[in-house]
Amino acid sequence: MMLSKAIAKKRFIYHVQREIHYKLLDVHLLKSKPLPDNFEFLTGDEKYYLTRNMVAILMFIQHKKLSKEQVDNEVVKLFSLKSIKELQQNMLDKKNFLYKFKEVYQKTFDLILRGVSHESK
């Protein structure tokens, strides 16, 4: 996702089979883990970053295409938001958001653990 936007003006498309390193994804998923505990202290942009990180990892494991717009649309769909601005401006219902966040986090974590167990053989 980053390579196609940040490095070249013209989009560069790889036709390479994805190789998923589940242990590395587990480390990146750990960045999103403190959100429920620090919900009151985080700004809207920080919540957006941590949520987007988790959803991007989930979409990558599920072999979905990744772009900023697609990840944002998935966040809106998963958390039943009107728009992504609602998350960025910190206008969330804490109880519903945290319940759904923990549910999606657990799903992502389970998929990673399943991949780690298959990878270690």
Secondary structure, 3 states (H helix, E strand, C coil): CHHHHHCCCCCCCCCCCCCCCHHHHHHHHHHHCCCCCCCCCCCHHHHHHHHHHHHHHHHHHCCCCCCHHHHHHHHHHHCCCCCHHHHHCCCCCHHHHHHHHHHHHHHHHHHHHHHHHHHCC
